[in-house]
Structure formats: structure tokens, C-alpha cells
Amino acid sequence: MSVANFLELVEIKAKTASVFPFLLGSLYAWYHYHQLHLFELVIFFIAMLLFNMAVDANDNYQDYHRATKTEALRYREATNIIGRENISPKLVGWLIVIMVVISAALGLWMVARTGWPLLLLGLFSYIVGYTYAGGPRPISTTPFGEFFSGFTMGYVIWLIAVYVNVYDTVGMTWTLAGMVFVASGLAQCAIAALMLANNIADEAEDKALNRRTIVYYLGRAKSLAFFKGLYLTGYLALLLAVVNGWLPKLALLSLVTVIPVAKNVGAFAAQPVKAKTFILAVKNLFIVTATLVVSVWLGVWLNI
């Protein structure tokens, strides 16, 4: 397997969905509590990235094995990275196992160092990570894929990044969890919107693979309305977080993304085709989360 094939297998281009919430959680901890545990952050980052790559590789692996019906064989041989590049499924399986084992070992070390809240958050993440593509009824084939992807990557990663920095002074409280939930709302919604765009664009393919995503139940028109509504909800969460002091005032600079995001949303809604416009949803996620990282960093640095 070439490096390029491996990077596509683990969907490296989509890692902004986890890396930026990690950075935002770290900035949040510094803004509110003025402390960072850099060693623990590095270990968490490695564990998080390995597991994220394992989840995406497993998604491709499970799709490859499920695509056995006649109408799905074209997807298996022409679209799925494993079939298209003639990669050994056994090799992919072992790579997934190795990444999960290393990630879990690092996670358990972190739990021993920081406490049981991380164990609960980690177990939740691992369960969602496996059941998203594995098991008898994967989350990705149900109407709940958008919620679990947005909640787990946009919120739980952010919350863990905060916790590993403050476990020895503040610990985990419901107040902290609630504040982070609202502060991470824009990231959650942008990630969920990306997943929804993927399901809208894959509507026909998902039917061939017997995937009943939220698009199956809502239909295309209502799904596109929901797609637009997710961004609106995210921006409202940003305003609420700033008004309550949970994010610095300069985080409002992220509102400049409304214009390019709205333009991309309109273009995708007009022609929701995977090969042509899905990239616009990917760009939206990058634009929103990258700008949020920069604006929050400025707010932390300037204390505004």
C-alpha cells in the first residue's frame, strides 16, 4: 500500500474535524483556567488521531465487505479505496487493529493519570467510533450519523482537551460540560453539516447499500433545509457563548465566515453532487473551524 493510498484510506483530509476541536479545547482551557498540560495534550492528540484514522479506515473496510449485492459491486470496485486500488482487506484489518490498540493503550495511560471522567468520555468515543461503521446496524446507516459525528468530534474532543488541562485543579463538572457544549456548538454543527452533505450527495448510492440515513426519511428538500439550519444553529450558539463569556469577544470575528459559507451552501443546495459540490461542504468545515481557532486564539492572546 502506498502512502497516498493509506492517507486516502484513513481519510486524512477530513482530520480537521478532530484536530480543530482539539485546538479549540486547549485554547478554552487556557482562556478560562490559564493552564496547559502539554505532555498530556500531546499523548491525547496522538491517541485521538490514531483512533480517528482507525474509525475512517474501518468505515471503508466495512463498506467494502458489505457491498456484495449486484447493484453495490460497482461501488466496491470503482469507488471504495480498497477495491479500486486492489488493497488487501486483511492488511487493512490489521492496520485498523494496530491503530486501535496503540490508541487504547495511550488512552488508558491518560485515564490512570487524569481520572475516571476521561475513561467515560473515552469509552463513549470508542463505542461510537466502532458502531459508526461496525456492528449489525452501523450508525452511519441510520438517521443518527449527523448527531453522533458532530457531538463526538465537535463536543467530546473539545471537552476532553479541556479536561486533560484542568483535571488537577477544576476537574469535571456539569457546569463545565454545559459551557463547553454551547461554546463548541458551531464546530458541532459544521461537522454534522459535512456528514449531512455527504449523505445528501450519496442518496442513490446509500439506497443501493441499504443505508437509511436521515435523508431517506426527510427527503432531499427537507434535508437541504436541515443542512442550512445546522449552520444557522451553529452561529447562534457562537453568539450565545460570547454573550455569556464562555468564549472571548474576538471569537465573533468568526462571523465573517457567514458570507463564504452561505455562498457554498447555496451552490451545494443547487446541485448536490458528490463529485462536483460536496467539496464545498468540506471547505465550509475548514473555513468555519480554522477561523474559529484563529479568532479564539486572538481573543485569548489579547484577553478580549
KEKETOR-261380 format. One record per residue: residue number from 1; residue in one letter; chain; x, y, z of N, C-alpha, C in turn. Coordinates in steps of 0.1 Angstrom, whole numbers. Layout:
REC  resi  resn  chain  n_east  n_north   n_up  ca_east  ca_north  ca_up  c_east  c_north   c_up
REC   NUM     A      A       X        Y      Z        X         Y      Z       X        Y      Z
...
// end
This chain:
REC  resi  resn  chain  n_east  n_north   n_up  ca_east  ca_north  ca_up  c_east  c_north   c_up
REC     1     M      A       8      -12      0        0         0      0       9       12      0
REC     2     S      A       6       21     -9       14        34    -10      10       43      1
REC     3     V      A      18       53      4       15        63     14       2       71     10
REC     4     A      A       1       74     -3      -11        81     -8     -24       73     -6
REC     5     N      A     -23       60     -8      -34        51     -6     -38       50      9
REC     6     F      A     -28       49     17      -30        49     32     -37       62     36
REC     7     L      A     -32       73     32      -38        86     36     -53       87     31
REC     8     E      A     -55       81     19      -69        82     15     -78       72     23
REC     9     L      A     -72       60     26      -79        50     34     -83       56     47
REC    10     V      A     -75       63     54      -78        69     67     -85       83     66
REC    11     E      A     -87       87     53      -94       100     51     -87      111     58
REC    12     I      A     -74      113     55      -66       123     62     -71      137     60
REC    13     K      A     -78      140     48      -83       153     45     -94      157     54
REC    14     A      A    -100      148     61     -112       151     70    -107      152     84
REC    15     K      A     -95      152     87      -90       152    101     -91      166    107
REC    16     T      A     -94      176     99      -97       190    106    -109      188    115
REC    17     A      A    -118      179    113     -130       177    121    -126      173    135
REC    18     S      A    -114      168    137     -110       164    151     -98      173    156
REC    19     V      A     -90      177    147      -78       185    151     -82      199    156
REC    20     F      A     -91      205    148      -95       219    152    -103      219    166
REC    21     P      A    -112      210    168     -118       209    182    -108      207    193
REC    22     F      A     -98      199    190      -87       197    199     -80      210    203
REC    23     L      A     -77      218    192      -70       231    194     -79      240    202
REC    24     L      A     -92      240    199     -102       249    205    -103      246    220
REC    25     G      A    -104      233    223     -105       229    237     -93      233    245
REC    26     S      A     -81      232    239      -69       237    245     -69      252    248
REC    27     L      A     -73      259    238      -74       274    239     -85      278    250
REC    28     Y      A     -96      270    250     -106       272    260    -100      271    274
REC    29     A      A     -93      260    276      -87       258    289     -77      269    293
REC    30     W      A     -69      274    284      -60       285    287     -68      298    290
REC    31     Y      A     -78      300    282      -86       313    284     -93      313    298
REC    32     H      A     -99      302    302     -106       302    315     -97      299    327
REC    33     Y      A     -87      290    325      -80       285    337     -65      288    337
REC    34     H      A     -60      293    326      -46       297    324     -36      286    328
REC    35     Q      A     -39      274    323      -30       263    324     -31      253    313
REC    36     L      A     -20      247    309      -20       237    299     -10      226    304
REC    37     H      A     -14      213    302       -5       202    305      -1      197    291
REC    38     L      A      10      202    287       15       199    273      18      185    270
REC    39     F      A      24      178    280       27       164    278      14      155    276
REC    40     E      A       5      158    285       -8       151    284     -15      154    271
REC    41     L      A     -14      167    267      -21       171    254     -15      164    242
REC    42     V      A      -2      162    242        5       155    231       0      141    230
REC    43     I      A       0      134    242       -4       120    242     -19      119    238
REC    44     F      A     -27      128    243      -41       127    238     -42      129    223
REC    45     F      A     -35      139    218      -35       142    204     -32      129    196
REC    46     I      A     -21      122    199      -17       110    192     -28      100    193
REC    47     A      A     -33       97    205      -43        87    207     -56       91    199
REC    48     M      A     -60      103    199      -72       108    192     -70      106    177
REC    49     L      A     -58      110    172      -56       110    157     -55       95    153
REC    50     L      A     -49       87    160      -48        72    156     -62       66    156
REC    51     F      A     -70       69    166      -83        63    167     -92       69    156
REC    52     N      A     -91       82    153      -99        88    142     -95       81    129
REC    53     M      A     -82       79    126      -78        73    114     -83       58    113
REC    54     A      A     -83       51    125      -88        38    125    -103       37    122
REC    55     V      A    -111       47    127     -125        47    125    -128       49    110
REC    56     D      A    -121       58    104     -124        61     90    -119       49     81
REC    57     A      A    -108       43     85     -103        31     77    -113       20     79
REC    58     N      A    -119       19     91     -129         8     93    -142       11     85
REC    59     D      A    -145       24     84     -157        27     76    -155       22     62
REC    60     N      A    -143       25     56     -141        20     42    -140        4     42
REC    61     Y      A    -135       -2     52     -133       -16     53    -147      -23     54
REC    62     Q      A    -156      -17     63     -169       -23     64    -178      -21     52
REC    63     D      A    -176       -9     45     -184        -7     33    -179      -17     22
REC    64     Y      A    -166      -20     21     -161       -29     11    -167      -43     13
REC    65     H      A    -168      -47     26     -173       -61     28    -188      -62     27
REC    66     R      A    -195      -51     29     -210       -51     28    -215      -50     13
REC    67     A      A    -206      -45      5     -210       -42     -9    -209      -55    -17
REC    68     T      A    -218      -64    -15     -218       -77    -22    -230      -79    -31
REC    69     K      A    -240      -71    -30     -251       -72    -39    -247      -66    -53
REC    70     T      A    -254      -71    -63     -251       -67    -77    -250      -52    -78
REC    71     E      A    -260      -45    -73     -261       -31    -75    -250      -23    -67
REC    72     A      A    -244      -30    -58     -233       -23    -50    -219      -27    -54
REC    73     L      A    -218      -37    -63     -204       -41    -67    -197      -30    -74
REC    74     R      A    -204      -22    -82     -197       -11    -89    -190       -1    -78
REC    75     Y      A    -198        2    -67     -192        10    -57    -179        3    -51
REC    76     R      A    -180      -10    -49     -169       -17    -42    -157      -17    -51
REC    77     E      A    -158      -18    -64     -147       -20    -73    -142       -6    -79
REC    78     A      A    -151        4    -80     -148        16    -86    -146       28    -77
REC    79     T      A    -152       27    -65     -152        39    -56    -145       36    -43
REC    80     N      A    -148       25    -37     -141        22    -24    -126       20    -26
REC    81     I      A    -118       27    -18     -103        27    -20     -97       13    -19
REC    82     I      A    -103        4    -11      -98        -9    -10     -99      -17    -23
REC    83     G      A    -111      -17    -29     -113       -24    -42    -107      -17    -54
REC    84     R      A    -108       -3    -54     -103         4    -65     -88        3    -67
REC    85     E      A     -80        3    -55      -66         2    -56     -61      -12    -53
REC    86     N      A     -70      -22    -52      -67       -36    -50     -58      -38    -38
REC    87     I      A     -62      -31    -27      -55       -33    -14     -60      -45     -6
REC    88     S      A     -51      -52      0      -55       -64      7     -64      -61     19
REC    89     P      A     -76      -66     19      -85       -64     31     -79      -68     44
REC    90     K      A     -72      -79     43      -65       -84     55     -55      -74     61
REC    91     L      A     -47      -68     52      -38       -58     56     -45      -46     62
REC    92     V      A     -56      -42     56      -64       -31     62     -69      -34     76
REC    93     G      A     -74      -47     77      -79       -51     90     -68      -50    101
REC    94     W      A     -56      -55     98      -45       -54    108     -41      -40    111
REC    95     L      A     -41      -31    101      -38       -17    103     -48      -11    113
REC    96     I      A     -61      -14    111      -71        -9    120     -68      -14    134
REC    97     V      A     -66      -27    136      -63       -33    149     -51      -26    156
REC    98     I      A     -41      -24    148      -28       -18    154     -31       -4    159
REC    99     M      A     -38        4    150      -41        18    154     -50       18    166
REC   100     V      A     -60       10    167      -69        10    179     -61        6    191
REC   101     V      A     -53       -5    191      -46       -10    202     -37        1    208
REC   102     I      A     -29        8    199      -20        18    204     -28       30    210
REC   103     S      A     -39       34    203      -47        44    208     -53       41    222
REC   104     A      A     -58       29    223      -64        25    236     -53       24    247
REC   105     A      A     -41       19    244      -31        19    254     -27       33    259
REC   106     L      A     -26       42    250      -23        56    253     -35       62    261
REC   107     G      A     -47       58    258      -59        63    265     -59       58    279
REC   108     L      A     -56       46    281      -56        40    295     -45       46    303
REC   109     W      A     -34       49    297      -23        57    305     -29       70    309
REC   110     M      A     -36       77    300      -41        90    303     -52       89    314
REC   111     V      A     -60       79    314      -70        77    324     -63       75    338
REC   112     A      A     -53       67    338      -46        65    351     -40       78    356
REC   113     R      A     -37       87    347      -30        99    351     -41      110    355
REC   114     T      A     -52      110    348      -62       121    350     -75      117    357
REC   115     G      A     -79      105    357      -91       101    364    -102       95    356
REC   116     W      A    -113       91    363     -124        83    356    -132       91    346
REC   117     P      A    -133      105    347     -141       112    337    -136      109    323
REC   118     L      A    -123      108    322     -117       106    309    -120       92    304
REC   119     L      A    -121       82    313     -125        69    310    -139       68    304
REC   120     L      A    -148       75    310     -162        76    305    -163       82    291
REC   121     L      A    -156       94    290     -156       101    277    -149       92    266
REC   122     G      A    -138       86    270     -131        77    261    -139       65    256
REC   123     L      A    -146       59    266     -154        47    263    -165       51    253
REC   124     F      A    -171       62    256     -182        67    247    -177       69    233
REC   125     S      A    -165       75    232     -159        78    219    -156       65    212
REC   126     Y      A    -150       55    219     -147        43    212    -159       35    208
REC   127     I      A    -170       35    216     -182        28    213    -188       35    200
REC   128     V      A    -189       48    200     -194        55    188    -185       52    176
REC   129     G      A    -172       53    178     -162        50    167    -164       37    161
REC   130     Y      A    -166       26    169     -168        13    163    -182       11    157
REC   131     T      A    -192       15    164     -206        13    159    -210       23    148
REC   132     Y      A    -201       33    145     -204        42    134    -204       34    121
REC   133     A      A    -195       25    120     -194        17    107    -195        2    110
REC   134     G      A    -194       -2    122     -194       -17    125    -207      -21    132
REC   135     G      A    -208      -34    135     -220       -39    141    -231      -42    131
REC   136     P      A    -242      -48    136     -253       -52    127    -260      -41    121
REC   137     R      A    -260      -29    128     -267       -17    122    -259       -5    125
REC   138     P      A    -249       -2    117     -239         9    119    -247       22    120
REC   139     I      A    -242       31    128     -248        44    130    -248       52    117
REC   140     S      A    -238       50    108     -237        57     95    -248       53     86
REC   141     T      A    -255       42     89     -266        38     80    -280       41     86
REC   142     T      A    -280       49     97     -292        53    104    -294       68    103
REC   143     P      A    -305       73    108     -307        88    108    -299       95    119
REC   144     F      A    -290       88    126     -283        95    138    -268       97    135
REC   145     G      A    -264       95    122     -250        97    119    -245      111    121
REC   146     E      A    -254      121    117     -250       135    119    -249      139    133
REC   147     F      A    -258      135    141     -257       138    156    -245      133    162
REC   148     F      A    -242      120    160     -231       113    167    -218      119    162
REC   149     S      A    -216      121    149     -204       127    144    -201      141    149
REC   150     G      A    -211      149    149     -210       163    154    -208      163    169
REC   151     F      A    -215      156    176     -214       156    191    -201      150    195
REC   152     T      A    -196      139    189     -184       132    194    -172      140    190
REC   153     M      A    -171      144    177     -159       152    173    -159      166    177
REC   154     G      A    -171      173    176     -172       187    178    -172      190    193
REC   155     Y      A    -178      181    201     -180       184    215    -171      176    224
REC   156     V      A    -172      163    223     -164       154    232    -149      156    231
REC   157     I      A    -144      158    219     -130       160    217    -126      173    224
REC   158     W      A    -134      184    222     -132       197    228    -132      195    243
REC   159     L      A    -142      188    249     -143       186    263    -131      179    269
REC   160     I      A    -127      168    262     -115       161    267    -103      170    267
REC   161     A      A    -101      178    256      -89       187    256     -89      197    267
REC   162     V      A    -101      201    271     -102       210    283     -99      202    296
REC   163     Y      A    -105      190    297     -103       182    309     -89      178    312
REC   164     V      A     -81      174    302      -67       170    304     -58      181    308
REC   165     N      A     -63      193    306      -56       205    311     -60      210    325
REC   166     V      A     -71      206    329      -76       212    342     -80      201    352
REC   167     Y      A     -77      188    349      -81       177    358     -76      178    372
REC   168     D      A     -65      185    374      -59       186    387     -63      198    395
REC   169     T      A     -71      207    389      -75       219    396     -90      221    396
REC   170     V      A     -96      219    384     -111       221    383    -118      208    383
REC   171     G      A    -113      198    375     -120       185    374    -132      187    364
REC   172     M      A    -140      176    364     -151       176    355    -164      179    363
REC   173     T      A    -171      189    358     -184       193    365    -194      195    354
REC   174     W      A    -207      194    358     -218       196    348    -218      210    343
REC   175     T      A    -213      220    351     -212       234    346    -202      235    335
REC   176     L      A    -190      229    337     -180       229    327    -185      222    314
REC   177     A      A    -191      211    316     -196       203    304    -207      211    296
REC   178     G      A    -215      219    304     -226       227    297    -220      239    290
REC   179     M      A    -210      245    296     -204       257    290    -197      253    277
REC   180     V      A    -190      241    277     -182       237    266    -192      232    255
REC   181     F      A    -204      227    259     -214       223    249    -218      234    240
REC   182     V      A    -221      245    247     -226       257    239    -214      263    231
REC   183     A      A    -202      264    238     -190       270    231    -187      263    219
REC   184     S      A    -189      249    219     -185       241    208    -196      239    197
REC   185     G      A    -207      247    199     -219       245    191    -216      247    176
REC   186     L      A    -208      257    173     -205       260    159    -197      249    152
REC   187     A      A    -188      243    160     -180       232    155    -188      220    153
REC   188     Q      A    -197      217    163     -206       206    162    -215      206    150
REC   189     C      A    -220      218    147     -230       219    136    -223      219    123
REC   190     A      A    -211      224    122     -203       224    109    -199      209    106
REC   191     I      A    -196      202    116     -192       188    114    -204      180    110
REC   192     A      A    -215      182    117     -228       175    113    -232      179     99
REC   193     A      A    -231      191     95     -234       196     82    -226      189     71
REC   194     L      A    -213      186     74     -205       179     65    -210      165     63
REC   195     M      A    -214      158     74     -219       145     73    -232      144     65
REC   196     L      A    -240      155     68     -253       155     61    -252      158     46
REC   197     A      A    -242      166     42     -240       169     28    -235      156     21
REC   198     N      A    -227      148     28     -222       136     23    -234      126     20
REC   199     N      A    -243      126     30     -255       117     28    -265      122     18
REC   200     I      A    -266      135     16     -274       140      6    -269      137     -8
REC   201     A      A    -255      139     -9     -249       136    -22    -249      121    -25
REC   202     D      A    -249      113    -15     -248        98    -17    -262       91    -16
REC   203     E      A    -272       99    -18     -286        94    -16    -289       81    -24
REC   204     A      A    -285       82    -37     -288        70    -45    -279       58    -42
REC   205     E      A    -266       61    -39     -257        51    -35    -261       44    -22
REC   206     D      A    -265       52    -13     -269        47      0    -281       38     -1
REC   207     K      A    -290       41    -10     -302        32    -12    -297       18    -17
REC   208     A      A    -287       18    -26     -281         6    -31    -274       -2    -21
REC   209     L      A    -269        5    -11     -262        -2      0    -271       -4     12
REC   210     N      A    -284       -1     11     -294        -3     21    -291        5     33
REC   211     R      A    -286       18     31     -284        27     42    -296       36     43
REC   212     R      A    -302       36     55     -313        45     57    -309       57     66
REC   213     T      A    -302       66     60     -298        78     67    -309       88     69
REC   214     I      A    -307       99     75     -317       109     77    -323      114     64
REC   215     V      A    -315      114     53     -320       118     40    -331      108     35
REC   216     Y      A    -330       96     38     -340        86     35    -354       90     40
REC   217     Y      A    -354       95     53     -366        98     60    -372      112     57
REC   218     L      A    -362      121     55     -367       135     53    -369      138     38
REC   219     G      A    -362      132     29     -362       135     15    -352      146     13
REC   220     R      A    -349      148      0     -339       158     -4    -342      172      0
REC   221     A      A    -354      177     -2     -357       191      0    -356      194     15
REC   222     K      A    -362      186     24     -361       189     38    -347      187     44
REC   223     S      A    -340      177     38     -326       175     42    -317      188     39
REC   224     L      A    -320      194     27     -313       206     24    -316      217     33
REC   225     A      A    -329      218     37     -333       228     46    -326      226     60
REC   226     F      A    -325      214     64     -318       210     76    -304      213     75
REC   227     F      A    -298      211     64     -284       214     61    -281      229     64
REC   228     K      A    -290      238     58     -289       252     61    -291      256     75
REC   229     G      A    -301      249     81     -304       252     95    -293      248    105
REC   230     L      A    -285      239    102     -273       235    110    -264      246    112
REC   231     Y      A    -260      253    101     -251       264    101    -257      276    109
REC   232     L      A    -270      278    107     -277       289    115    -276      286    130
REC   233     T      A    -279      274    134     -278       270    148    -264      272    153
REC   234     G      A    -254      268    145     -240       269    150    -237      284    153
REC   235     Y      A    -241      293    144     -237       307    146    -245      313    158
REC   236     L      A    -257      308    160     -264       313    172    -258      308    184
REC   237     A      A    -252      296    184     -245       291    196    -233      299    199
REC   238     L      A    -226      303    188     -214       312    189    -218      325    196
REC   239     L      A    -229      331    192     -233       344    198    -236      341    213
REC   240     L      A    -243      331    216     -247       328    230    -235      325    238
REC   241     A      A    -225      319    233     -212       316    241    -205      329    244
REC   242     V      A    -204      338    234     -197       350    236    -205      359    246
REC   243     V      A    -218      360    245     -226       368    253    -224      364    268
REC   244     N      A    -223      351    270     -222       346    284    -207      345    289
REC   245     G      A    -198      349    280     -184       350    284    -177      336    284
REC   246     W      A    -183      327    277     -177       313    276    -167      313    265
REC   247     L      A    -167      322    255     -157       324    245    -153      339    245
REC   248     P      A    -141      342    242     -137       356    242    -145      364    231
REC   249     K      A    -146      377    233     -154       385    224    -148      385    210
REC   250     L      A    -135      383    208     -130       383    195    -134      370    187
REC   251     A      A    -140      361    194     -145       349    187    -156      353    177
REC   252     L      A    -162      365    179     -172       370    170    -166      373    156
REC   253     L      A    -153      374    155     -147       375    142    -150      364    132
REC   254     S      A    -154      352    139     -158       341    131    -170      343    122
REC   255     L      A    -178      354    126     -190       357    118    -186      361    104
REC   256     V      A    -174      365    101     -170       368     88    -172      356     78
REC   257     T      A    -172      344     84     -173       332     76    -188      331     70
REC   258     V      A    -197      338     76     -211       337     71    -212      338     56
REC   259     I      A    -205      348     51     -206       351     36    -201      339     28
REC   260     P      A    -189      335     29     -185       323     21    -192      310     24
REC   261     V      A    -196      308     36     -204       296     40    -217      297     33
REC   262     A      A    -224      308     34     -237       309     27    -236      307     12
REC   263     K      A    -226      312      6     -224       311     -8    -222      296    -12
REC   264     N      A    -214      289     -4     -211       275     -6    -223      266     -4
REC   265     V      A    -231      270      7     -243       263     10    -253      264     -2
REC   266     G      A    -254      276     -8     -263       278    -19    -259      270    -31
REC   267     A      A    -246      270    -34     -241       262    -45    -243      247    -44
REC   268     F      A    -241      242    -32     -243       228    -29    -258      225    -30
REC   269     A      A    -267      233    -24     -281       230    -25    -286      230    -39
REC   270     A      A    -280      239    -48     -285       239    -62    -281      227    -70
REC   271     Q      A    -270      221    -66     -265       209    -73    -257      200    -63
REC   272     P      A    -265      192    -55     -258       184    -45    -253      171    -51
REC   273     V      A    -241      172    -58     -235       161    -65    -221      158    -59
REC   274     K      A    -219      146    -55     -206       143    -47    -194      147    -55
REC   275     A      A    -193      145    -67     -181       148    -75    -179      162    -78
REC   276     K      A    -190      170    -77     -189       184    -81    -190      194    -69
REC   277     T      A    -199      192    -60     -201       202    -50    -199      198    -35
REC   278     F      A    -198      185    -33     -195       181    -19    -183      188    -13
REC   279     I      A    -173      190    -21     -161       197    -17    -164      210    -10
REC   280     L      A    -175      216    -14     -179       229     -8    -183      228      7
REC   281     A      A    -189      216     11     -192       213     25    -179      211     33
REC   282     V      A    -169      205     26     -156       202     32    -149      216     34
REC   283     K      A    -150      225     24     -144       238     26    -151      246     37
REC   284     N      A    -164      244     38     -171       251     49    -166      247     63
REC   285     L      A    -164      234     64     -159       229     77    -145      235     80
REC   286     F      A    -137      236     70     -123       241     72    -124      256     75
REC   287     I      A    -132      263     67     -133       278     69    -139      281     83
REC   288     V      A    -149      274     87     -155       277    100    -146      274    111
REC   289     T      A    -141      262    112     -133       258    123    -119      265    123
REC   290     A      A    -113      267    112     -100       274    112    -101      288    116
REC   291     T      A    -112      295    111     -114       309    115    -117      309    130
REC   292     L      A    -125      300    135     -128       300    150    -115      298    158
REC   293     V      A    -106      289    153      -94       287    161     -86      300    161
REC   294     V      A     -85      307    150      -77       319    149     -83      330    157
REC   295     S      A     -97      332    156     -103       342    164    -103      340    179
REC   296     V      A    -105      327    183     -104       324    197     -90      326    202
REC   297     W      A     -80      322    194      -66       324    198     -63      339    200
REC   298     L      A     -68      347    191      -66       362    192     -72      367    205
REC   299     G      A     -84      362    208      -91       366    220     -84      362    233
REC   300     V      A     -78      350    232      -70       345    244     -58      353    245
REC   301     W      A     -51      356    234      -38       363    234     -40      377    239
REC   302     L      A     -50      384    233      -52       398    237     -62      400    249
REC   303     N      A     -67      389    254      -76       389    265     -88      398    262
REC   304     I      A     -94      396    250     -106       404    246    -117      394    243
// end
